[in-house]
Structure formats: C-alpha cells, structure tokens
Amino acid sequence: MNVFDARTLKEYLIEFRKQHPIILGLFSNAGGDFYLFIPGQSDPIRADCVSI
C-alpha cells in the first residue's frame, strides 16, 4: 500500500507543478533568496536582493 501511495503522491506533485507557479523563499540572517518556478520553464527566476 505504501508503494501505491508514494507513486500517487509523485504523480500528483508532477501534475501540480505543471499547472501552478511555486514561490520558494529561503531565509537567512543575511536576508534571503526568493525563487519563482513557472510551469513549463526548466530554470527558476531568482529575485534580486534588496539593499538594507
């Protein structure tokens, strides 16, 4: 049953990523990085750093 659930989850995530943009924020003490993953594009777009 776990194999079936894992396969279903993997297929769901692939379909979700094909249809919806994803914003990923990586935070640190020095600020952070933001990435935008657009469906249909292989490379993410990285946001420019904002000065303090």
C-alpha positions in Angstrom: 0.0 0.0 0.0 2.9 2.4 0.8 4.3 1.9 -2.7 1.0 2.8 -4.3 0.7 5.9 -2.1 4.2 7.0 -2.9 3.6 6.6 -6.6 0.3 8.5 -6.4 2.0 11.4 -4.5 4.8 11.6 -7.0 2.3 11.8 -9.9 0.2 14.4 -8.1 3.3 16.6 -7.4 4.3 16.4 -11.1 0.8 17.4 -12.2 0.6 20.2 -9.6 4.0 21.7 -10.7 2.8 21.6 -14.4 -0.2 23.8 -13.6 0.8 26.1 -10.7 3.6 28.5 -10.2 5.6 28.0 -7.0 7.4 30.7 -4.9 10.2 29.4 -2.7 11.7 31.6 0.0 15.0 30.7 1.6 15.6 32.8 4.7 18.9 33.5 6.5 20.3 36.1 8.8 21.7 38.0 5.8 18.2 38.4 4.2 17.3 35.5 2.0 16.6 34.4 -1.6 13.3 34.1 -3.4 12.8 31.8 -6.4 9.8 31.6 -8.8 9.2 28.3 -10.6 6.9 28.9 -13.6 5.2 25.9 -15.1 6.8 25.0 -18.5 10.2 26.6 -17.7 13.1 24.5 -16.6 15.0 27.2 -14.8 13.6 29.2 -11.9 13.7 33.0 -11.8 15.7 34.4 -8.8 14.6 37.7 -7.3 17.2 40.5 -6.9 18.5 41.2 -3.4 17.1 44.3 -1.7 19.5 46.6 0.0 19.2 47.3 3.7 
